[in-house]
């Protein structure tokens, strides 16, 4: 199933595993969400219930719009990623990224900030898209990918100002980090798999950093 394959793809890139499958937490009917979330309009939303004092579990639910999932079932991006399914792929990928990152960190008793969660999702969009394009089109380097993700995408104008500011900051930090990745991958695209493996090691180190260390790493000139 598509979302499980996305979860496994992201998990394989970062060498992280969790005991849960994203479909066990998937909701596609807003009427099944908590009352406060039923009026939302986003195609993707991760809902998190803070554990009660003394509890050691976090309650999660991932909402994805059923029409979006139907479109992706007809045009599987893991088989053929193209302009017609790219936006839907990024939406689904963002939800799976949120789910996996939060669940993995919770399993290691590590707190996660909203900025960190959104920033990692943007990095995951770049990394997974690069991985798919390079394997689906071996002779083509996706030179346009960074620009498409970090310069051409636009925020939903319905977002409240604080949330919009959060997304802008996450995109800015992720864009700077991925710019370094993009430059390294572009320089070494004809040099063999060794260079991609070094980028993979960098990604795995970055995934495990705390929020503050991620930001410091980027500000210090990552990659």
BANUBA-907801 format. One record per atom (N, C-alpha, C): chain; residue in three letters; x, y, z; atom name. Coordinates in Angstrom, 2 decimals, decimal comma. Example, Ala and Ser with C-alpha at 12.3 -4.5 7.8 and 13.67 -1.06 7.14 Angstrom:
2
drentor/gulum/X/Y/Z/vexvo
A/ALA/13,19/-5,69/7,80/N
A/ALA/12,30/-4,50/7,80/CA
A/ALA/13,20/-3,30/7,80/C
A/SER/12,85/-2,25/7,08/N
A/SER/13,67/-1,06/7,14/CA
A/SER/12,90/0,03/7,87/C
end
This chain:
223
drentor/gulum/X/Y/Z/vexvo
A/UNK/0,85/-1,20/0,00/N
A/UNK/0,00/0,00/0,00/CA
A/UNK/0,88/1,24/0,00/C
A/UNK/0,42/2,28/-0,66/N
A/UNK/1,27/3,43/-0,95/CA
A/UNK/1,88/4,05/0,31/C
A/UNK/1,07/4,33/1,32/N
A/UNK/1,59/5,03/2,49/CA
A/UNK/2,61/4,18/3,24/C
A/UNK/2,38/2,88/3,30/N
A/UNK/3,36/1,99/3,93/CA
A/UNK/4,66/1,99/3,15/C
A/UNK/4,55/1,99/1,83/N
A/UNK/5,76/2,04/1,00/CA
A/UNK/6,50/3,36/1,19/C
A/UNK/5,77/4,45/1,32/N
A/UNK/6,43/5,73/1,61/CA
A/UNK/7,10/5,68/2,97/C
A/UNK/6,41/5,11/3,97/N
A/UNK/7,01/5,00/5,29/CA
A/UNK/8,29/4,17/5,24/C
A/UNK/8,25/3,08/4,51/N
A/UNK/9,44/2,22/4,41/CA
A/UNK/10,55/2,91/3,64/C
A/UNK/10,19/3,70/2,63/N
A/UNK/11,20/4,41/1,85/CA
A/UNK/11,90/5,45/2,72/C
A/UNK/11,13/6,26/3,43/N
A/UNK/11,73/7,26/4,32/CA
A/UNK/12,56/6,57/5,40/C
A/UNK/11,98/5,51/5,99/N
A/UNK/12,70/4,80/7,04/CA
A/UNK/14,00/4,19/6,54/C
A/UNK/13,99/3,70/5,30/N
A/UNK/15,21/3,14/4,74/CA
A/UNK/16,27/4,20/4,49/C
A/UNK/15,87/5,34/4,02/N
A/UNK/16,82/6,43/3,78/CA
A/UNK/17,53/6,83/5,06/C
A/UNK/16,76/6,96/6,14/N
A/UNK/17,33/7,44/7,40/CA
A/UNK/17,72/6,32/8,35/C
A/UNK/17,49/5,06/7,94/N
A/UNK/17,79/3,91/8,79/CA
A/UNK/17,06/4,01/10,13/C
A/UNK/15,76/4,27/10,07/N
A/UNK/14,93/4,30/11,27/CA
A/UNK/13,75/3,35/11,08/C
A/UNK/13,37/2,70/12,14/N
A/UNK/12,25/1,78/12,12/CA
A/UNK/11,37/2,03/13,33/C
A/UNK/10,08/1,86/13,16/N
A/UNK/9,15/1,91/14,27/CA
A/UNK/8,27/0,67/14,21/C
A/UNK/7,58/0,39/15,30/N
A/UNK/6,79/-0,84/15,38/CA
A/UNK/5,40/-0,69/14,79/C
A/UNK/5,06/0,50/14,28/N
A/UNK/3,70/0,78/13,84/CA
A/UNK/3,66/1,10/12,36/C
A/UNK/2,52/0,79/11,74/N
A/UNK/2,28/1,12/10,34/CA
A/UNK/1,35/2,33/10,28/C
A/UNK/1,65/3,22/9,36/N
A/UNK/0,90/4,46/9,26/CA
A/UNK/-0,59/4,22/9,05/C
A/UNK/-0,95/3,14/8,37/N
A/UNK/-2,37/2,89/8,11/CA
A/UNK/-3,16/2,61/9,39/C
A/UNK/-2,47/2,18/10,45/N
A/UNK/-3,16/1,95/11,71/CA
A/UNK/-3,61/3,26/12,37/C
A/UNK/-3,09/4,38/11,88/N
A/UNK/-3,40/5,68/12,46/CA
A/UNK/-4,09/6,61/11,46/C
A/UNK/-4,40/6,07/10,27/N
A/UNK/-4,96/6,88/9,20/CA
A/UNK/-6,47/7,09/9,40/C
A/UNK/-6,90/8,34/9,20/N
A/UNK/-8,31/8,70/9,20/CA
A/UNK/-8,59/9,42/7,89/C
A/UNK/-9,65/9,03/7,20/N
A/UNK/-10,00/9,68/5,93/CA
A/UNK/-11,38/10,32/5,99/C
A/UNK/-12,04/10,26/7,12/N
A/UNK/-13,36/10,86/7,31/CA
A/UNK/-13,26/11,87/8,46/C
A/UNK/-13,39/13,15/8,13/N
A/UNK/-13,23/14,18/9,16/CA
A/UNK/-14,24/14,03/10,29/C
A/UNK/-15,36/13,38/10,04/N
A/UNK/-16,36/13,20/11,09/CA
A/UNK/-15,85/12,30/12,20/C
A/UNK/-14,78/11,56/11,93/N
A/UNK/-14,20/10,69/12,95/CA
A/UNK/-13,12/11,38/13,77/C
A/UNK/-12,78/12,60/13,40/N
A/UNK/-11,77/13,35/14,13/CA
A/UNK/-12,38/14,00/15,37/C
A/UNK/-11,54/14,42/16,31/N
A/UNK/-12,06/15,19/17,44/CA
A/UNK/-12,84/16,42/16,95/C
A/UNK/-13,82/16,81/17,70/N
A/UNK/-14,73/17,87/17,26/CA
A/UNK/-13,98/19,13/16,80/C
A/UNK/-12,93/19,51/17,50/N
A/UNK/-12,21/20,74/17,18/CA
A/UNK/-11,53/20,68/15,82/C
A/UNK/-11,29/19,47/15,30/N
A/UNK/-10,57/19,33/14,03/CA
A/UNK/-11,49/19,06/12,86/C
A/UNK/-12,77/18,91/13,09/N
A/UNK/-13,67/18,51/12,01/CA
A/UNK/-13,92/19,60/10,98/C
A/UNK/-13,70/20,84/11,36/N
A/UNK/-13,94/21,93/10,43/CA
A/UNK/-12,74/22,30/9,58/C
A/UNK/-11,66/21,54/9,68/N
A/UNK/-10,46/21,85/8,92/CA
A/UNK/-10,65/21,67/7,43/C
A/UNK/-9,77/22,28/6,66/N
A/UNK/-9,87/22,20/5,19/CA
A/UNK/-8,61/21,63/4,56/C
A/UNK/-7,58/21,37/5,35/N
A/UNK/-6,32/20,87/4,80/CA
A/UNK/-6,47/19,42/4,34/C
A/UNK/-5,76/19,07/3,28/N
A/UNK/-5,78/17,69/2,79/CA
A/UNK/-4,98/16,76/3,68/C
A/UNK/-4,11/17,33/4,50/N
A/UNK/-3,26/16,52/5,40/CA
A/UNK/-3,19/17,19/6,75/C
A/UNK/-3,32/16,39/7,80/N
A/UNK/-3,24/16,95/9,15/CA
A/UNK/-2,87/15,83/10,13/C
A/UNK/-1,84/16,08/10,92/N
A/UNK/-1,46/15,14/11,97/CA
A/UNK/-1,99/15,67/13,29/C
A/UNK/-2,77/14,86/13,98/N
A/UNK/-3,34/15,25/15,26/CA
A/UNK/-2,61/14,49/16,36/C
A/UNK/-2,21/15,23/17,39/N
A/UNK/-1,44/14,67/18,49/CA
A/UNK/-2,12/15,02/19,79/C
A/UNK/-2,39/14,02/20,60/N
A/UNK/-2,96/14,23/21,93/CA
A/UNK/-1,85/14,06/22,95/C
A/UNK/-1,60/15,10/23,72/N
A/UNK/-0,57/15,03/24,74/CA
A/UNK/-0,94/13,97/25,77/C
A/UNK/0,03/13,16/26,20/N
A/UNK/-0,27/12,14/27,20/CA
A/UNK/-0,62/12,76/28,54/C
A/UNK/-1,45/12,06/29,28/N
A/UNK/-1,77/12,51/30,63/CA
A/UNK/-0,53/12,42/31,50/C
A/UNK/-0,52/13,17/32,58/N
A/UNK/0,63/13,18/33,46/CA
A/UNK/0,91/11,77/33,95/C
A/UNK/2,16/11,35/33,78/N
A/UNK/2,55/10,02/34,19/CA
A/UNK/2,39/8,97/33,11/C
A/UNK/1,68/9,30/32,02/N
A/UNK/1,51/8,34/30,93/CA
A/UNK/2,74/8,36/30,03/C
A/UNK/2,99/7,24/29,36/N
A/UNK/4,17/7,15/28,50/CA
A/UNK/3,80/6,91/27,04/C
A/UNK/2,55/7,21/26,66/N
A/UNK/2,11/7,03/25,30/CA
A/UNK/1,59/8,34/24,72/C
A/UNK/1,79/8,52/23,41/N
A/UNK/1,26/9,67/22,69/CA
A/UNK/0,20/9,17/21,72/C
A/UNK/-0,95/9,80/21,72/N
A/UNK/-2,03/9,42/20,80/CA
A/UNK/-1,89/10,20/19,50/C
A/UNK/-1,88/9,48/18,37/N
A/UNK/-1,70/10,10/17,06/CA
A/UNK/-2,84/9,72/16,13/C
A/UNK/-3,16/10,62/15,23/N
A/UNK/-4,05/10,31/14,12/CA
A/UNK/-3,58/11,12/12,92/C
A/UNK/-3,50/10,49/11,77/N
A/UNK/-3,12/11,18/10,54/CA
A/UNK/-4,32/11,25/9,63/C
A/UNK/-4,77/12,46/9,34/N
A/UNK/-5,87/12,65/8,39/CA
A/UNK/-5,30/12,92/7,01/C
A/UNK/-5,80/12,19/6,02/N
A/UNK/-5,50/12,47/4,61/CA
A/UNK/-6,82/12,46/3,84/C
A/UNK/-6,96/13,41/2,95/N
A/UNK/-8,17/13,54/2,17/CA
A/UNK/-8,36/12,30/1,29/C
A/UNK/-9,54/11,68/1,31/N
A/UNK/-9,74/10,45/0,52/CA
A/UNK/-9,60/10,67/-0,98/C
A/UNK/-9,98/11,84/-1,48/N
A/UNK/-9,84/12,10/-2,91/CA
A/UNK/-8,36/12,13/-3,31/C
A/UNK/-7,54/12,67/-2,44/N
A/UNK/-6,09/12,70/-2,69/CA
A/UNK/-5,55/11,27/-2,78/C
A/UNK/-5,97/10,41/-1,86/N
A/UNK/-5,49/9,03/-1,88/CA
A/UNK/-5,99/8,29/-3,11/C
A/UNK/-7,19/8,59/-3,56/N
A/UNK/-7,70/7,96/-4,77/CA
A/UNK/-6,88/8,37/-5,99/C
A/UNK/-6,52/9,65/-6,06/N
A/UNK/-5,70/10,11/-7,19/CA
A/UNK/-4,33/9,42/-7,18/C
A/UNK/-3,74/9,29/-6,00/N
A/UNK/-2,43/8,66/-5,91/CA
A/UNK/-2,51/7,17/-6,23/C
A/UNK/-3,64/6,54/-5,91/N
A/UNK/-3,81/5,12/-6,26/CA
A/UNK/-3,85/4,94/-7,77/C
A/UNK/-4,41/5,93/-8,48/N
A/UNK/-4,47/5,84/-9,95/CA
A/UNK/-3,14/6,21/-10,60/C
A/UNK/-2,39/7,10/-9,95/N
A/UNK/-1,13/7,59/-10,52/CA
A/UNK/-0,05/7,48/-9,44/C
A/UNK/0,46/6,28/-9,27/N
A/UNK/1,39/5,96/-8,19/CA
A/UNK/2,73/6,67/-8,40/C
A/UNK/3,10/7,60/-7,51/N
A/UNK/4,35/8,33/-7,69/CA
A/UNK/5,58/7,46/-7,47/C
A/UNK/5,44/6,35/-6,76/N
A/UNK/6,58/5,48/-6,57/CA
A/UNK/6,90/4,69/-7,83/C
A/UNK/5,93/4,64/-8,74/N
A/UNK/6,17/4,03/-10,04/CA
A/UNK/6,54/5,08/-11,08/C
A/UNK/5,87/6,24/-11,04/N
A/UNK/6,15/7,31/-12,00/CA
A/UNK/5,78/8,65/-11,37/C
A/UNK/6,79/9,37/-10,94/N
A/UNK/6,59/10,69/-10,37/CA
A/UNK/6,65/11,72/-11,49/C
A/UNK/5,62/12,56/-11,59/N
A/UNK/5,58/13,55/-12,68/CA
A/UNK/4,79/14,77/-12,21/C
A/UNK/4,69/15,76/-13,07/N
A/UNK/4,04/17,00/-12,69/CA
A/UNK/2,59/16,84/-12,27/C
A/UNK/1,93/15,83/-12,80/N
A/UNK/0,53/15,65/-12,49/CA
A/UNK/0,25/15,07/-11,13/C
A/UNK/1,24/14,37/-10,53/N
A/UNK/1,00/13,80/-9,20/CA
A/UNK/1,99/14,30/-8,14/C
A/UNK/2,84/15,24/-8,52/N
A/UNK/3,88/15,71/-7,59/CA
A/UNK/3,29/16,37/-6,35/C
A/UNK/2,32/17,28/-6,54/N
A/UNK/1,75/17,99/-5,40/CA
A/UNK/1,05/17,02/-4,45/C
A/UNK/0,29/16,07/-5,00/N
A/UNK/-0,38/15,08/-4,16/CA
A/UNK/0,65/14,21/-3,43/C
A/UNK/1,70/13,84/-4,12/N
A/UNK/2,75/13,04/-3,51/CA
A/UNK/3,36/13,77/-2,33/C
A/UNK/3,66/15,06/-2,51/N
A/UNK/4,25/15,84/-1,42/CA
A/UNK/3,30/15,96/-0,23/C
A/UNK/2,01/16,07/-0,49/N
A/UNK/1,04/16,16/0,61/CA
A/UNK/1,03/14,86/1,41/C
A/UNK/0,92/13,73/0,72/N
A/UNK/0,93/12,44/1,41/CA
A/UNK/2,26/12,20/2,11/C
A/UNK/3,34/12,56/1,43/N
A/UNK/4,67/12,36/1,99/CA
A/UNK/4,85/13,19/3,27/C
A/UNK/4,29/14,39/3,27/N
A/UNK/4,39/15,24/4,47/CA
A/UNK/3,72/14,56/5,66/C
A/UNK/2,53/13,99/5,42/N
A/UNK/1,83/13,32/6,51/CA
A/UNK/2,60/12,12/7,02/C
A/UNK/3,13/11,30/6,12/N
A/UNK/3,89/10,13/6,54/CA
A/UNK/5,16/10,55/7,26/C
A/UNK/5,81/11,61/6,76/N
A/UNK/7,01/12,13/7,41/CA
A/UNK/6,71/12,57/8,83/C
A/UNK/5,64/13,33/9,01/N
A/UNK/5,25/13,77/10,35/CA
A/UNK/5,03/12,58/11,27/C
A/UNK/4,28/11,60/10,77/N
A/UNK/3,96/10,43/11,58/CA
A/UNK/5,22/9,68/11,99/C
A/UNK/6,09/9,39/11,02/N
A/UNK/7,28/8,61/11,31/CA
A/UNK/8,23/9,36/12,24/C
A/UNK/8,43/10,63/11,97/N
A/UNK/9,39/11,40/12,78/CA
A/UNK/8,92/11,53/14,22/C
A/UNK/7,63/11,82/14,40/N
A/UNK/7,11/11,97/15,74/CA
A/UNK/7,12/10,64/16,48/C
A/UNK/6,71/9,56/15,80/N
A/UNK/6,68/8,25/16,44/CA
A/UNK/8,08/7,77/16,80/C
A/UNK/9,04/7,99/15,90/N
A/UNK/10,40/7,54/16,17/CA
A/UNK/11,01/8,31/17,34/C
A/UNK/10,81/9,61/17,37/N
A/UNK/11,36/10,40/18,47/CA
A/UNK/10,66/10,08/19,79/C
A/UNK/9,34/9,85/19,74/N
A/UNK/8,62/9,46/20,96/CA
A/UNK/9,16/8,14/21,50/C
A/UNK/9,50/7,22/20,59/N
A/UNK/10,06/5,95/21,02/CA
A/UNK/11,43/6,07/21,64/C
A/UNK/12,09/7,21/21,41/N
A/UNK/13,41/7,46/22,01/CA
A/UNK/13,34/8,55/23,08/C
A/UNK/12,12/8,85/23,52/N
A/UNK/11,90/9,86/24,59/CA
A/UNK/12,52/11,20/24,24/C
A/UNK/12,41/11,59/22,96/N
A/UNK/12,95/12,87/22,52/CA
A/UNK/11,80/13,80/22,16/C
A/UNK/11,80/15,01/22,71/N
A/UNK/10,76/15,98/22,35/CA
A/UNK/10,96/16,48/20,93/C
A/UNK/9,87/16,91/20,31/N
A/UNK/9,90/17,41/18,93/CA
A/UNK/9,15/18,74/18,89/C
A/UNK/9,78/19,77/18,35/N
A/UNK/9,12/21,06/18,19/CA
A/UNK/8,36/21,07/16,87/C
A/UNK/7,37/21,97/16,75/N
A/UNK/6,63/22,09/15,51/CA
A/UNK/7,54/22,52/14,36/C
A/UNK/8,47/23,43/14,64/N
A/UNK/9,40/23,87/13,60/CA
A/UNK/10,23/22,70/13,11/C
A/UNK/10,72/21,90/14,03/N
A/UNK/11,53/20,74/13,65/CA
A/UNK/10,73/19,75/12,82/C
A/UNK/9,49/19,51/13,22/N
A/UNK/8,62/18,57/12,51/CA
A/UNK/8,38/19,02/11,07/C
A/UNK/8,06/20,30/10,90/N
A/UNK/7,79/20,83/9,56/CA
A/UNK/9,06/20,92/8,72/C
A/UNK/10,16/21,26/9,35/N
A/UNK/11,43/21,36/8,62/CA
A/UNK/11,86/19,99/8,11/C
A/UNK/11,74/18,96/8,95/N
A/UNK/12,12/17,62/8,51/CA
A/UNK/11,23/17,14/7,38/C
A/UNK/9,95/17,49/7,41/N
A/UNK/9,06/17,09/6,32/CA
A/UNK/9,48/17,72/5,01/C
A/UNK/9,92/18,97/5,04/N
A/UNK/10,38/19,62/3,81/CA
A/UNK/11,65/18,96/3,29/C
A/UNK/12,55/18,62/4,19/N
A/UNK/13,76/17,89/3,78/CA
A/UNK/13,38/16,55/3,17/C
A/UNK/12,42/15,87/3,79/N
A/UNK/12,00/14,56/3,29/CA
A/UNK/11,40/14,67/1,89/C
A/UNK/10,65/15,72/1,64/N
A/UNK/10,10/15,91/0,30/CA
A/UNK/11,21/16,00/-0,75/C
A/UNK/12,24/16,76/-0,42/N
A/UNK/13,35/16,90/-1,37/CA
A/UNK/14,06/15,57/-1,55/C
A/UNK/14,39/14,93/-0,44/N
A/UNK/15,22/13,72/-0,50/CA
A/UNK/14,47/12,58/-1,20/C
A/UNK/13,22/12,36/-0,84/N
A/UNK/12,45/11,28/-1,46/CA
A/UNK/12,22/11,56/-2,95/C
A/UNK/11,89/12,81/-3,29/N
A/UNK/11,69/13,16/-4,70/CA
A/UNK/12,96/12,95/-5,50/C
A/UNK/14,09/13,37/-4,93/N
A/UNK/15,38/13,14/-5,61/CA
A/UNK/15,61/11,65/-5,82/C
A/UNK/15,39/10,87/-4,77/N
A/UNK/15,60/9,42/-4,84/CA
A/UNK/14,74/8,80/-5,93/C
A/UNK/13,45/9,18/-5,98/N
A/UNK/12,54/8,62/-6,97/CA
A/UNK/12,93/9,03/-8,38/C
A/UNK/13,22/10,31/-8,56/N
A/UNK/13,54/10,78/-9,91/CA
A/UNK/14,82/10,16/-10,45/C
A/UNK/15,82/10,00/-9,60/N
A/UNK/17,09/9,43/-10,05/CA
A/UNK/16,93/7,97/-10,46/C
A/UNK/16,00/7,28/-9,81/N
A/UNK/15,81/5,86/-10,12/CA
A/UNK/14,80/5,64/-11,24/C
A/UNK/13,86/6,54/-11,36/N
A/UNK/12,90/6,42/-12,46/CA
A/UNK/13,45/6,97/-13,77/C
A/UNK/14,35/7,94/-13,66/N
A/UNK/14,95/8,56/-14,86/CA
A/UNK/16,47/8,60/-14,68/C
A/UNK/17,15/7,47/-14,82/N
A/UNK/18,57/7,37/-14,47/CA
A/UNK/19,47/8,36/-15,21/C
A/UNK/19,10/8,74/-16,39/N
A/UNK/19,95/9,65/-17,15/CA
A/UNK/19,71/11,13/-16,87/C
A/UNK/18,79/11,42/-15,99/N
A/UNK/18,39/12,81/-15,74/CA
A/UNK/18,68/13,21/-14,31/C
A/UNK/19,41/14,31/-14,13/N
A/UNK/19,60/14,86/-12,79/CA
A/UNK/18,50/15,89/-12,54/C
A/UNK/17,74/15,78/-11,43/N
A/UNK/16,61/16,69/-11,20/CA
A/UNK/17,04/18,08/-10,76/C
A/UNK/17,65/18,81/-11,68/N
A/UNK/18,19/20,13/-11,36/CA
A/UNK/17,10/21,11/-10,94/C
A/UNK/15,86/20,88/-11,39/N
A/UNK/14,77/21,80/-11,11/CA
A/UNK/14,09/21,54/-9,77/C
A/UNK/14,46/20,45/-9,10/N
A/UNK/13,74/20,03/-7,90/CA
A/UNK/13,82/21,04/-6,78/C
A/UNK/14,99/21,54/-6,47/N
A/UNK/15,13/22,47/-5,35/CA
A/UNK/14,31/23,73/-5,60/C
A/UNK/14,37/24,25/-6,80/N
A/UNK/13,61/25,46/-7,12/CA
A/UNK/12,10/25,21/-7,02/C
A/UNK/11,65/24,07/-7,52/N
A/UNK/10,22/23,75/-7,49/CA
A/UNK/9,71/23,64/-6,06/C
A/UNK/10,49/23,05/-5,18/N
A/UNK/10,03/22,82/-3,81/CA
A/UNK/10,16/24,06/-2,94/C
A/UNK/11,23/24,79/-3,08/N
A/UNK/11,51/25,86/-2,13/CA
A/UNK/11,28/27,28/-2,67/C
A/UNK/11,08/27,42/-3,96/N
A/UNK/10,86/28,74/-4,52/CA
A/UNK/9,49/28,90/-5,18/C
A/UNK/8,97/27,83/-5,73/N
A/UNK/7,73/27,95/-6,51/CA
A/UNK/6,48/27,55/-5,73/C
A/UNK/6,63/26,87/-4,61/N
A/UNK/5,46/26,49/-3,82/CA
A/UNK/4,93/27,71/-3,06/C
A/UNK/3,63/27,72/-2,82/N
A/UNK/2,98/28,85/-2,15/CA
A/UNK/2,15/28,34/-0,97/C
A/UNK/2,12/29,14/0,09/N
A/UNK/1,33/28,79/1,26/CA
A/UNK/-0,15/29,02/1,01/C
A/UNK/-0,97/28,23/1,67/N
A/UNK/-2,41/28,41/1,63/CA
A/UNK/-2,75/29,76/2,26/C
A/UNK/-3,39/30,68/1,52/N
A/UNK/-3,70/32,01/2,08/CA
A/UNK/-4,66/31,96/3,26/C
A/UNK/-5,31/30,83/3,48/N
A/UNK/-6,25/30,72/4,60/CA
A/UNK/-5,53/30,45/5,93/C
A/UNK/-4,23/30,19/5,88/N
A/UNK/-3,50/29,89/7,10/CA
A/UNK/-3,45/31,11/8,01/C
A/UNK/-3,59/30,87/9,30/N
A/UNK/-3,42/31,95/10,28/CA
A/UNK/-1,97/32,41/10,27/C
A/UNK/-1,76/33,66/10,63/N
A/UNK/-0,43/34,26/10,54/CA
A/UNK/0,65/33,48/11,30/C
A/UNK/0,40/33,03/12,53/N
A/UNK/1,45/32,28/13,24/CA
A/UNK/1,83/30,98/12,53/C
A/UNK/0,82/30,27/12,02/N
A/UNK/1,09/29,03/11,32/CA
A/UNK/1,84/29,30/10,01/C
A/UNK/1,46/30,34/9,29/N
A/UNK/2,15/30,69/8,05/CA
A/UNK/3,62/31,04/8,32/C
A/UNK/3,86/31,76/9,41/N
A/UNK/5,24/32,12/9,77/CA
A/UNK/6,06/30,87/10,10/C
A/UNK/5,43/29,91/10,76/N
A/UNK/6,11/28,65/11,08/CA
A/UNK/6,51/27,92/9,81/C
A/UNK/5,58/27,82/8,85/N
A/UNK/5,88/27,13/7,60/CA
A/UNK/6,97/27,84/6,80/C
A/UNK/6,94/29,16/6,83/N
A/UNK/7,98/29,91/6,10/CA
A/UNK/9,35/29,65/6,71/C
A/UNK/9,42/29,65/8,02/N
A/UNK/10,70/29,40/8,69/CA
A/UNK/11,18/27,98/8,40/C
A/UNK/10,27/27,01/8,48/N
A/UNK/10,65/25,62/8,20/CA
A/UNK/11,16/25,47/6,78/C
A/UNK/10,48/26,09/5,82/N
A/UNK/10,90/26,01/4,43/CA
A/UNK/12,25/26,70/4,22/C
A/UNK/12,44/27,81/4,90/N
A/UNK/13,71/28,54/4,76/CA
A/UNK/14,89/27,70/5,26/C
A/UNK/14,76/27,12/6,44/N
A/UNK/15,84/26,31/6,99/CA
A/UNK/16,06/25,05/6,15/C
A/UNK/14,95/24,36/5,79/N
A/UNK/15,08/23,15/5,00/CA
A/UNK/15,67/23,46/3,63/C
A/UNK/15,26/24,59/3,04/N
A/UNK/15,78/24,98/1,74/CA
A/UNK/17,28/25,20/1,77/C
A/UNK/17,76/25,82/2,85/N
A/UNK/19,20/26,06/2,96/CA
A/UNK/19,96/24,75/3,12/C
A/UNK/19,41/23,84/3,94/N
A/UNK/20,05/22,54/4,12/CA
A/UNK/20,07/21,77/2,80/C
A/UNK/18,94/21,73/2,12/N
A/UNK/18,84/20,98/0,86/CA
A/UNK/19,63/21,63/-0,26/C
A/UNK/19,84/22,93/-0,17/N
A/UNK/20,68/23,59/-1,17/CA
A/UNK/22,10/23,02/-1,13/C
A/UNK/22,59/22,77/0,09/N
A/UNK/23,91/22,14/0,21/CA
A/UNK/23,92/20,73/-0,34/C
A/UNK/22,86/19,97/-0,02/N
A/UNK/22,75/18,62/-0,58/CA
A/UNK/22,72/18,66/-2,10/C
A/UNK/21,91/19,58/-2,62/N
A/UNK/21,71/19,70/-4,07/CA
A/UNK/23,04/20,01/-4,76/C
A/UNK/23,80/20,92/-4,18/N
A/UNK/25,08/21,30/-4,78/CA
A/UNK/26,05/20,11/-4,79/C
A/UNK/26,09/19,37/-3,69/N
A/UNK/26,99/18,22/-3,63/CA
A/UNK/26,57/17,13/-4,61/C
A/UNK/25,28/16,84/-4,65/N
A/UNK/24,80/15,81/-5,56/CA
A/UNK/25,00/16,21/-7,01/C
A/UNK/24,84/17,50/-7,30/N
A/UNK/25,03/17,99/-8,67/CA
A/UNK/26,48/17,87/-9,10/C
A/UNK/27,40/18,19/-8,20/N
A/UNK/28,82/18,12/-8,53/CA
A/UNK/29,29/16,69/-8,74/C
A/UNK/28,66/15,76/-8,04/N
A/UNK/29,17/14,39/-8,04/CA
A/UNK/28,27/13,42/-8,80/C
A/UNK/27,35/13,94/-9,61/N
A/UNK/26,37/13,05/-10,23/CA
A/UNK/27,01/12,03/-11,15/C
A/UNK/28,16/12,30/-11,68/N
A/UNK/28,80/11,33/-12,56/CA
A/UNK/29,92/10,56/-11,90/C
A/UNK/30,07/10,72/-10,57/N
A/UNK/31,22/10,14/-9,90/CA
A/UNK/30,96/8,78/-9,28/C
A/UNK/29,73/8,28/-9,40/N
A/UNK/29,43/6,97/-8,84/CA
A/UNK/28,64/7,07/-7,55/C
A/UNK/28,34/5,88/-6,98/N
A/UNK/27,45/5,79/-5,84/CA
A/UNK/28,11/6,24/-4,54/C
A/UNK/29,44/6,28/-4,50/N
A/UNK/30,12/6,63/-3,25/CA
A/UNK/29,72/7,99/-2,73/C
A/UNK/29,55/8,95/-3,61/N
A/UNK/29,20/10,30/-3,19/CA
A/UNK/27,78/10,36/-2,63/C
A/UNK/26,86/9,64/-3,25/N
A/UNK/25,50/9,58/-2,72/CA
A/UNK/25,47/8,91/-1,35/C
A/UNK/26,34/7,93/-1,14/N
A/UNK/26,41/7,29/0,18/CA
A/UNK/26,86/8,25/1,25/C
A/UNK/27,78/9,15/0,91/N
A/UNK/28,23/10,14/1,89/CA
A/UNK/27,10/11,12/2,22/C
A/UNK/26,31/11,51/1,22/N
A/UNK/25,14/12,35/1,47/CA
A/UNK/24,15/11,60/2,35/C
A/UNK/23,99/10,30/2,11/N
A/UNK/23,09/9,49/2,93/CA
A/UNK/23,54/9,49/4,38/C
A/UNK/24,82/9,38/4,62/N
A/UNK/25,33/9,42/6,00/CA
A/UNK/25,04/10,77/6,64/C
A/UNK/25,20/11,83/5,86/N
A/UNK/24,89/13,18/6,36/CA
A/UNK/23,42/13,29/6,74/C
A/UNK/22,54/12,75/5,90/N
A/UNK/21,11/12,80/6,18/CA
A/UNK/20,77/12,05/7,46/C
A/UNK/21,38/10,90/7,67/N
A/UNK/21,09/10,11/8,86/CA
A/UNK/21,60/10,80/10,11/C
A/UNK/22,73/11,47/10,02/N
A/UNK/23,22/12,24/11,17/CA
A/UNK/22,26/13,39/11,46/C
A/UNK/21,84/14,08/10,43/N
A/UNK/20,95/15,23/10,60/CA
A/UNK/19,63/14,81/11,23/C
A/UNK/19,08/13,68/10,80/N
A/UNK/17,78/13,20/11,30/CA
A/UNK/17,81/13,02/12,81/C
A/UNK/18,95/12,63/13,34/N
A/UNK/19,06/12,30/14,76/CA
A/UNK/19,46/13,48/15,64/C
A/UNK/19,75/14,62/15,04/N
A/UNK/20,09/15,80/15,83/CA
A/UNK/18,85/16,35/16,54/C
A/UNK/19,06/17,02/17,65/N
A/UNK/17,97/17,73/18,31/CA
A/UNK/17,60/18,96/17,48/C
A/UNK/16,48/19,56/17,80/N
A/UNK/16,01/20,73/17,06/CA
A/UNK/17,05/21,84/17,07/C
A/UNK/17,59/22,15/18,24/N
A/UNK/18,58/23,23/18,34/CA
A/UNK/19,83/22,92/17,55/C
A/UNK/20,26/21,68/17,59/N
A/UNK/21,47/21,30/16,86/CA
A/UNK/21,23/21,28/15,36/C
A/UNK/20,01/20,94/14,94/N
A/UNK/19,69/21,03/13,51/CA
A/UNK/19,84/22,46/13,01/C
A/UNK/19,23/23,39/13,76/N
A/UNK/19,29/24,79/13,34/CA
A/UNK/20,72/25,31/13,35/C
A/UNK/21,49/24,94/14,37/N
A/UNK/22,88/25,37/14,44/CA
A/UNK/23,69/24,80/13,29/C
A/UNK/23,40/23,56/12,93/N
A/UNK/24,10/22,89/11,83/CA
A/UNK/23,83/23,62/10,52/C
A/UNK/22,58/24,02/10,30/N
A/UNK/22,23/24,72/9,08/CA
A/UNK/22,84/26,13/9,06/C
A/UNK/22,76/26,82/10,18/N
A/UNK/23,28/28,19/10,23/CA
A/UNK/24,80/28,22/10,10/C
A/UNK/25,46/27,11/10,46/N
A/UNK/26,91/27,04/10,36/CA
A/UNK/27,36/26,71/8,94/C
A/UNK/26,39/26,47/8,06/N
A/UNK/26,73/26,16/6,67/CA
A/UNK/26,77/24,69/6,41/C
A/UNK/25,64/24,02/6,62/N
A/UNK/25,55/22,57/6,45/CA
A/UNK/25,97/22,17/5,06/C
A/UNK/26,59/20,99/4,99/N
A/UNK/27,02/20,39/3,72/CA
A/UNK/28,03/21,27/3,03/C
end
